[in-house]
Amino acid sequence: MKKSIKVKPNSKKQAIIEEEDGSLTVHLKSPPVDGKANKELVELLAKKFDVPKSHISIQVGLSGRNKLVNIE
């Protein structure tokens, strides 16, 4: 399953908000430095969709706020 995700790093608390169009807005505590925000994103999505972290890959947007993520 592919999900379009908008990431908001440096938030006060973690949250996953499902938008009306099926995309997700994810608030992350981590800063967008050295891949910390991407790592936190993968961990949050693994918990939400109840899959191992290895089944989640960021297809597009490794260094941007808008991402396309593949969840097996």
Contacts in CASP RR format, 6 or more apart in sequence:
PFRMAT RR
TARGET T0000
AUTHOR 0000-0000-0000
METHOD contacts of the structure
MODEL  1
MKKSIKVKPNSKKQAIIEEEDGSLTVHLKSPPVDGKANKELVELLAKKFD
VPKSHISIQVGLSGRNKLVNIE
1 70 0 8 1.000
1 71 0 8 1.000
2 59 0 8 1.000
2 68 0 8 1.000
2 69 0 8 1.000
2 70 0 8 1.000
2 71 0 8 1.000
3 22 0 8 1.000
3 23 0 8 1.000
3 24 0 8 1.000
3 45 0 8 1.000
3 68 0 8 1.000
3 69 0 8 1.000
3 71 0 8 1.000
4 22 0 8 1.000
4 23 0 8 1.000
4 24 0 8 1.000
4 66 0 8 1.000
4 67 0 8 1.000
4 68 0 8 1.000
5 23 0 8 1.000
5 24 0 8 1.000
5 25 0 8 1.000
5 26 0 8 1.000
5 41 0 8 1.000
5 66 0 8 1.000
5 67 0 8 1.000
5 68 0 8 1.000
5 69 0 8 1.000
6 23 0 8 1.000
6 24 0 8 1.000
6 25 0 8 1.000
6 26 0 8 1.000
6 65 0 8 1.000
6 66 0 8 1.000
6 67 0 8 1.000
7 26 0 8 1.000
7 28 0 8 1.000
7 32 0 8 1.000
7 37 0 8 1.000
7 41 0 8 1.000
7 64 0 8 1.000
7 65 0 8 1.000
7 66 0 8 1.000
7 67 0 8 1.000
8 25 0 8 1.000
8 26 0 8 1.000
8 27 0 8 1.000
8 28 0 8 1.000
8 65 0 8 1.000
9 28 0 8 1.000
9 30 0 8 1.000
9 31 0 8 1.000
9 32 0 8 1.000
9 37 0 8 1.000
9 65 0 8 1.000
10 28 0 8 1.000
10 29 0 8 1.000
10 30 0 8 1.000
10 31 0 8 1.000
10 32 0 8 1.000
11 27 0 8 1.000
11 28 0 8 1.000
11 29 0 8 1.000
12 29 0 8 1.000
13 27 0 8 1.000
13 29 0 8 1.000
14 27 0 8 1.000
14 28 0 8 1.000
14 29 0 8 1.000
14 40 0 8 1.000
14 44 0 8 1.000
15 26 0 8 1.000
15 27 0 8 1.000
16 24 0 8 1.000
16 25 0 8 1.000
16 26 0 8 1.000
16 27 0 8 1.000
16 44 0 8 1.000
16 45 0 8 1.000
16 48 0 8 1.000
17 24 0 8 1.000
17 25 0 8 1.000
17 26 0 8 1.000
17 27 0 8 1.000
18 24 0 8 1.000
19 25 0 8 1.000
26 41 0 8 1.000
26 44 0 8 1.000
26 45 0 8 1.000
28 37 0 8 1.000
28 40 0 8 1.000
28 41 0 8 1.000
28 44 0 8 1.000
29 40 0 8 1.000
30 36 0 8 1.000
30 37 0 8 1.000
30 39 0 8 1.000
30 40 0 8 1.000
31 37 0 8 1.000
32 64 0 8 1.000
38 58 0 8 1.000
38 62 0 8 1.000
41 58 0 8 1.000
41 67 0 8 1.000
41 69 0 8 1.000
42 53 0 8 1.000
42 56 0 8 1.000
42 58 0 8 1.000
43 53 0 8 1.000
45 56 0 8 1.000
45 69 0 8 1.000
45 71 0 8 1.000
46 52 0 8 1.000
46 53 0 8 1.000
46 55 0 8 1.000
46 56 0 8 1.000
49 56 0 8 1.000
49 71 0 8 1.000
51 71 0 8 1.000
51 72 0 8 1.000
55 71 0 8 1.000
55 72 0 8 1.000
56 69 0 8 1.000
56 70 0 8 1.000
56 71 0 8 1.000
56 72 0 8 1.000
57 69 0 8 1.000
57 70 0 8 1.000
58 67 0 8 1.000
58 68 0 8 1.000
58 69 0 8 1.000
59 67 0 8 1.000
59 68 0 8 1.000
59 69 0 8 1.000
59 70 0 8 1.000
60 67 0 8 1.000
60 68 0 8 1.000
61 67 0 8 1.000
61 68 0 8 1.000
END
